[in-house]
């Protein structure tokens, strides 16, 4: 019986660990790094919208030389041999059109948006009757269902381990 409980505890602990690991790896990818693939004589995606301070990396997957050259002179990769890449971090909002200088029909656009300004958290002044303003509050955010299941499994496996330990001590 104790051996079955030990196996159950190990299985539950492993399941809890996998669930918690799955929760950690399902977080959104770090914003700020974007990829443009050069393939089949085209930029993919042809238009990319990013935020100020984010980076775009062009990778040449074609068997010939290409460039990523801004039409306004903002950046120029120079020749990118097959397999090479080039990155630019955009520090100012704007629309950046670019092309491949050896193949000028290959074009693309990077749209860089300014960082959103945070909403004011200052309360509006009270009116003459000293009543409180009607302010909409966002609903509270709690843990996700997966996190709750993982926490429950960790608690269950801990209780099982304690039960096994106490049953061994009473023999």
C-alpha positions in Angstrom: 0.0 0.0 0.0 2.8 2.4 0.9 4.6 1.7 -2.3 1.4 2.5 -4.3 1.0 5.8 -2.4 4.7 6.6 -3.1 4.2 6.0 -6.8 1.0 8.0 -6.8 2.8 10.9 -5.0 5.6 10.9 -7.5 3.1 10.8 -10.4 1.1 13.7 -8.9 4.2 15.7 -8.2 5.4 15.1 -11.8 2.0 16.1 -13.2 2.0 19.3 -11.1 5.5 20.2 -12.3 4.5 19.7 -15.9 1.4 21.8 -15.5 3.4 24.6 -13.8 6.0 24.3 -16.5 3.3 24.5 -19.2 1.9 27.6 -17.6 5.3 29.3 -17.5 6.1 28.4 -21.2 2.6 29.5 -22.4 3.3 33.1 -21.4 3.4 35.5 -24.4 6.7 35.7 -26.2 8.8 38.7 -25.4 7.6 41.6 -27.4 10.3 43.7 -29.0 11.9 41.2 -31.5 10.3 40.6 -34.9 11.4 38.6 -37.9 11.1 39.3 -41.6 12.1 36.4 -43.9 13.5 37.1 -47.3 12.3 34.1 -49.4 11.1 33.6 -53.0 12.1 37.1 -53.9 9.8 38.7 -51.3 9.8 40.1 -47.7 7.5 38.1 -45.4 5.6 39.7 -43.9 5.6 42.6 -46.3 4.2 45.0 -43.7 5.0 44.8 -40.0 3.7 46.9 -37.2 5.9 47.3 -34.1 6.4 49.6 -31.2 9.2 52.1 -30.6 12.3 50.4 -29.2 11.5 47.1 -30.9 13.9 45.2 -33.2 13.3 43.8 -36.7 15.7 41.1 -38.0 15.7 40.3 -41.7 17.0 36.8 -42.7 17.9 35.9 -46.2 16.5 32.4 -47.0 16.9 32.8 -50.8 19.8 31.4 -52.8 20.8 34.9 -54.0 22.0 38.1 -52.4 19.4 40.6 -51.2 19.3 43.8 -49.2 16.9 45.5 -46.8 17.4 49.2 -47.7 15.3 52.0 -46.4 14.0 54.3 -49.1 14.6 57.3 -46.7 18.2 56.3 -45.8 17.2 55.2 -42.2 18.9 51.8 -42.6 20.7 49.7 -45.1 21.7 46.1 -44.6 24.2 46.0 -47.4 24.4 42.7 -49.3 22.9 39.8 -47.3 24.3 36.5 -48.6 22.1 33.4 -48.3 21.7 32.5 -44.7 22.8 35.9 -43.4 20.7 38.3 -41.3 20.5 42.0 -40.4 18.8 43.7 -37.5 17.6 47.3 -36.8 16.1 48.7 -33.5 13.6 51.4 -34.3 13.8 54.3 -31.9 11.3 56.7 -33.5 7.7 56.3 -34.6 7.0 56.5 -38.3 6.5 54.5 -41.5 9.7 53.0 -42.9 9.5 51.8 -46.4 12.3 49.6 -47.7 13.3 47.6 -50.8 15.9 45.2 -52.0 18.4 47.3 -54.1 19.3 44.4 -56.6 15.6 43.6 -56.9 13.7 46.9 -56.5 10.3 45.2 -57.0 10.8 43.6 -53.6 9.4 46.1 -51.1 8.3 46.1 -47.5 7.1 48.5 -44.8 7.8 48.7 -41.1 5.2 50.8 -39.2 6.6 51.9 -35.8 4.0 53.1 -33.4 4.7 55.3 -30.4 4.4 53.7 -27.0 0.9 54.2 -25.5 0.7 56.8 -22.9 -0.6 55.4 -19.6 -4.1 56.5 -18.6 -4.2 59.1 -15.8 -4.9 57.6 -12.4 -5.7 60.9 -10.8 -9.3 61.1 -9.5 -11.4 63.9 -11.0 -12.1 66.7 -8.6 -15.2 66.3 -6.4 -18.3 68.3 -7.5 -19.8 71.0 -5.3 -22.1 68.4 -3.6 -19.0 66.3 -2.4 -20.4 63.1 -4.0 -17.9 60.5 -5.1 -17.5 60.2 -8.9 -18.8 57.1 -10.7 -15.6 55.4 -11.7 -15.5 52.1 -13.6 -13.0 49.6 -12.1 -11.6 46.7 -14.0 -12.5 43.3 -12.6 -9.9 41.8 -10.4 -7.5 39.4 -12.1 -6.9 36.1 -10.4 -4.8 33.0 -11.2 -5.7 31.1 -14.4 -7.4 27.7 -14.3 -4.2 25.9 -15.2 -2.4 27.7 -12.3 -5.1 26.6 -9.9 -5.0 23.0 -11.1 -1.2 23.0 -10.7 -1.4 24.5 -7.2 -4.0 21.9 -6.3 -1.8 19.1 -7.5 1.1 20.4 -5.6 -1.0 20.5 -2.4 -2.4 17.0 -3.1 1.1 15.6 -3.7 2.4 17.2 -0.5 -0.5 15.8 1.5 0.1 12.4 0.0 3.7 12.5 0.9 2.8 13.5 4.5 0.3 10.6 4.7 2.9 8.2 3.4 5.5 9.5 6.0 3.0 9.2 8.8 1.9 5.7 7.8 5.5 4.5 7.7 6.1 5.9 11.2 3.2 4.0 12.7 4.4 0.5 11.7 
